[in-house]
Amino acid sequence: MLQKFWLTFVAKLKDMHEILNLINAMSPFLLLGFLLAGLMHVFVPNTLYNRYLSNNNFASVCWAALLGIPLPLCSCGVIPTAMSLKREGASKGATVSFLIATPQTGVDSIIATYSLMGLPFALVRPVAALLTALFGGVLVNIGEKNNRSLKAIADGKASEIKPIVACNSTEGKKNTNFWHKCVAALKYGYVEMMQDIGKYLIIGLVVAGAITVLVPDSFFALFADNSLLSMLLVLLFALPMYLCATGSIPIAVALMLKGLSPGAALVLLMAGPAVNFASMLVVGKVLGKKTLAIYLLSVILGSMLCGLAIDYLLPRSWFVMPWAEMQQVVGHTHSWLSFNSVCSVLMMGLLIHAFVQKYRHGHDHACSCSHHHDAQENCTCATQQVNQSLLVLQVEGMRCNHCKANVEKAVLAVEGVESVLVSVENKTVTVTGKVDVPRVIEAITALGFTVTEP
């Protein structure tokens, strides 16, 4: 009995060693992905994402998908970003296309996919995201009958909104030199991005470890002759969960090690990040139940068709061999293992630093106002706020820095707002100025958040 327990324990330790190998293989590419995400955020102007999305045609849907695929937005951050695009004039089809494509991939997750699952998977993910986004966006545009009246309503509301400078617009950064932009890119990639998706990446690794230890090796072999059934099982697991594009990778790898087919793994990588309860509630609330149905149909049907194509139309070796080859490299090349281990330690240190910064300064909120800041970054509106009214709103649904930035931008666009302080941790939005409260609430709820006055 004791011998059997010891043999089982040793086997589980070997399984956990596979997870450590997985982390070591992933870390260098994650670090590179976070860096590229920061560079894109700082150097690519926001106007690029707004310019081509307003028309109710195939071109706007295509542009929305192509612009969304490389964006490093987490599954919660894409919701207010898409709603903001809709508020600024993007067509409903382009908005849905952006919602479907963006959370499935990103420059960071594509690189991480290549590191763990090989080049074929890294190429298939963005292609599958593009196809499902085009399908959903085109369906929404076909079913959109009242585009002209909606545009007229948007034009009528435009007079209520004053122009502002977008958070990563080139206009707001024309006086920023190259060195400051590089520092801002590093801060965004290795602090803000890690604050946003680091928790979900760790959860993904923990879940992958639990699957490796607890799920029998032959579990998914039961479905070896029925890919459709295994995909339905994966959908049942993935749809209600909150998974980010990067955090879903170790889970998919762990399930493939237990016998899951490559096509079913792709279903997890697509449906998990693209759909969760929060996104379903917001899409249904802001865009309507009909659009929600098309959104779900596009993700579910698109992911299953792409998964079936991988399992039955493409060579299985394309999607299985890269992982086996990576295991051999990690297991036998000590210099590569040493380099990867250093990257793993560095990534863990950066994650710890990001979380410490987030929770240590959880009550320190930077001022976002419509006034300029001086050379010492002090807000010049501070002396003008004494006699202004103060409005504090409780806002549910904010989870990340993208949520915060979108709320700040929307509230600052309301006439009369002097400054806004957003706390994701406390779920509050503090507005200073002589404002119409219903308009402030409308600006926030238009992004898909729920607002209550304390």
C-alpha positions, 0 to 999 in steps of 0.5 A: 500500500505504501509502495503504491502511494509512493509510486503515485506520488513520484508520478505526480511530481513528474507531472508537475515537472512538466508544468515547470517546463511549460512555464520555463518555455513560456516565460521568454516569449511572454516577456517579449509579448509584454514588451511589444504590447507596450510599444503598440500602446504607446506608438500606435495612435488611437485614431487608427482604430477609429477612422475606418469603422463607421460605415455599415459595410464589409470593409468596416467589419474587416478593419475592426477584426484586423485592428483588433487581432494584434491588440493586447486587450484582456477579455474584460478590457475589450468590452468598454473599448468596443463600447467606446468605439460604438459611442464614437461612431463605429457601426454595430457590425464593426463593434461586434467584429472587434468584440469577437476578434480582439480577446481571442488573440493579441501580440502577446498571446500569439507569441506565447502560443508559438512558444508552447504549441508551435508555429501552426497553432500560432498561425491558426489562432489569428486566422480563426479569430479573423474568420469568426469576427467577419462572420459575426460582423457581417451577420449583424450588419445584414440584420441592422435595419435602423442604421440611419436613425441610429446615426441620426441619434448619435449625431444629435448627441454629438453636440453634448460632447466636447472633443477630448484627446484620446489616452494614446493619441499622437496629439496628446504626445506630440511634445513627448520625446522618444525616451519618455515614450520608451519608458511609458511602453515599459511601464504599460507592458511590464506594470499595467498589462501584468496587473490586468492579465497577470492574475488570470495567467497565474490562474491558468497555470494553477488550473493547468497544474490541477488538470495535470495532477488530477485528470487521468492520462486516458480521460480524453482518449474516451473521446478520441473517435468523437471530436464533436463530443469533446468540443461540446465538453470543452465549450461547456467548461469554457463559455462561463469562465473568464479566460484571457487569451494568454492564460488559456494556453497552459490549460489547453496544453495540459488538456492536450497532454491528457489526450484532448484533440488539437481541434478541441484545444483550439475551441478552448483557445477561441471560445474561452477568451471570447465569451464569458458571462460578463461579455454576454450581459454587456452585449445583450444590454448595450447592443441588444438580444439579437446581436447577442445571439449572433455574437454567441453563434459566431463564436460557438459555431466558428470555433467548432468549425475551425476545430473540426477543420484542424482535426479532419482536414489538416495533419495532426502532426502539425499540432502535436509534434511542436509540443513534443519537440519543445519538451525534448529541447527543455529536457536536454539542453541545459543552457536553454533551460538556464536561460528560460529559468532566468526568464521565469524568475524575472517574469515572476519578479515583475508580476510581484512588483506589478501586484504590489504597485497595484494594491499598495497604491490602490487608494492613490488615484491620478487626476484625469482632467481637461486641463494641462499639467505643468512641468512637474506633472502637477494638475493646474486644475487643483486650485479651480476645484474648491468651489466645484460640485463633487459627484461620487458614483459606485460603478460595477464591472470595472476590472482593469486599467483599460476599463479605467481609461475608457471610463475616464475618457467617456466622463471627461467628454461630458460638458462641465466635467473638470476632472475625474478620479477612477478607482478600480479597486474601490469601484468608484468614479469621482467627478468634479465640476458643474455637471448634469448627473444623468449625462455622466451616468449615461456616459458610463453605462454606455460602456456597459458598466452599472452605475449606482449613486451611493 
